Amino acid sequence: MSAVLAELPFANDHEQSVLGALMVDNDALVKVQDWLSVEDFYRADHRLIYTAILALAEARRPFDALTVG
């Protein structure tokens, strides 16, 4: 079996859209945080970004491209 077929299907652009939307509208996190977990992201860098968003939200700090970076 080829390496491409062995990978789980995922939508990179969808993951990026979710993360981008959260950084644009911080209030959107309350709508997804109960069912969206870090493990739901396929890419490791997306898992790190979502972890940073959750940590900043827990500290009651804004999370945008600058603060997450």
C-alpha positions as CSV (number, residue, x, y, z in Angstrom):
1,M,0.0,0.0,0.0
2,S,1.3,3.4,-0.9
3,A,2.1,6.0,1.8
4,V,-0.7,8.3,0.4
5,L,-3.3,5.6,0.8
6,A,-2.1,4.8,4.3
7,E,-2.8,8.4,5.5
8,L,-6.1,9.3,7.0
9,P,-8.3,11.6,5.0
10,F,-8.3,15.2,6.2
11,A,-9.0,18.6,4.9
12,N,-6.2,20.9,5.5
13,D,-8.1,24.0,4.3
14,H,-11.0,23.2,6.6
15,E,-8.7,22.9,9.6
16,Q,-7.1,26.3,8.7
17,S,-10.5,27.8,8.3
18,V,-11.6,26.7,11.7
19,L,-8.5,28.1,13.3
20,G,-8.6,31.3,11.4
21,A,-12.3,31.8,12.3
22,L,-11.5,31.4,16.0
23,M,-8.7,34.0,15.8
24,V,-10.9,36.5,14.0
25,D,-13.9,35.9,16.3
26,N,-12.8,34.9,19.8
27,D,-16.4,34.6,20.9
28,A,-16.8,31.6,18.5
29,L,-14.7,29.4,20.8
30,V,-17.6,29.0,23.3
31,K,-19.6,27.5,20.4
32,V,-17.0,24.7,19.6
33,Q,-14.9,24.1,22.7
34,D,-17.2,21.5,24.2
35,W,-17.0,19.2,21.2
36,L,-13.8,20.2,19.3
37,S,-10.7,18.7,20.8
38,V,-7.0,19.0,20.0
39,E,-7.0,15.5,18.8
40,D,-9.6,16.4,16.1
41,F,-6.9,18.2,14.1
42,Y,-4.8,16.0,11.8
43,R,-1.8,18.2,11.5
44,A,0.6,18.6,14.4
45,D,1.0,22.3,13.8
46,H,-2.8,22.8,13.8
47,R,-2.9,20.9,17.1
48,L,-0.3,23.3,18.5
49,I,-2.2,26.3,17.4
50,Y,-5.5,25.1,18.9
51,T,-3.7,24.3,22.1
52,A,-2.3,27.8,22.2
53,I,-5.8,29.2,21.5
54,L,-7.2,27.2,24.4
55,A,-4.4,28.3,26.8
56,L,-4.9,32.0,25.9
57,A,-8.7,31.6,26.3
58,E,-8.2,30.0,29.7
59,A,-5.9,32.9,30.7
60,R,-8.6,35.3,29.5
61,R,-6.3,36.8,26.9
62,P,-7.2,37.5,23.3
63,F,-6.1,35.0,20.7
64,D,-5.3,36.2,17.3
65,A,-2.5,35.7,14.7
66,L,-0.1,37.8,16.7
67,T,-0.7,36.4,20.2
68,V,-0.9,32.8,19.0
69,G,2.3,33.2,17.1
